[in-house]
């Protein structure tokens, strides 16, 4: 080989035994940390969140460097897939104005909540998931899962949110115009707690963008890689994602790459 490349044997051995440069050692250590984070978050982070997670652990690096190392070594975040909407707004029930008006950044917790329903496929049939998201911190403060998509599904999620958060006066709850949210059952619970109702316009998914974004993350980071045999299996998996990972661990770009729980802790320390 040395003869073919016109390289001296001593030169080859000097190259082969030369220690890695400081930059090469740093990149190798950074790659090791990337692999560790990638495994911990179950392949859910692309380069922006990966860079934020590494920086939080004391590994200073740029997003470009992280993206380059991930690309070179085949480390990829889970990719999104298309999913079906569950809203049926073709009904004669009363609907409400869009009071939220896409103001997705309230100035404190329990000022504005977003809520919606999605579906989870299982071998037993569909499992429906309703969530309530605090738009301030993007925390999922209430949720409910059931085999049917009746008004009880969204009322249970709302009841959980109210019990957990004990919101004061002036709370706004935004949803789509689906029958569950327009029902007398759900509207009665809102009125009983003094919560103002807001609804998206017809076929305006961007009116509820934060909750749509949450569902997209849930499907991309969890559901599309699973084949649930039973609804109970799906419930356990989704519970772990919601309460263990999403609310407490997952870094959100809209929160300066903090988790919802950490974002609220930081706010509470400044506003005792």
Secondary structure, 3 states (H helix, E strand, C coil): CHHHHCCCHHHHHHHHHCCCCHHHHHHHHHHHHHHHHHHHCCCCCCHHHHHHHHHHCCCCCCHHHHHHHHHHCCCCCCCCCCCCCCCCCCCCCCCCCCCCCCCCCCCCCCCEEEEEEEEEEECCEEEEEEEEEECCCCEEEEEEEECCCCHHHHHHHHHHHHHHHCCCCCCEEEECCCHHHHCHHHHHHHHHCCCEEEECCCCCHHHHHHHHHHHHHHHHHCHHHCCECCHHHHHHHHHHHHHHHHCCCCCEHHHCCECHHHHHHHHHHHCC
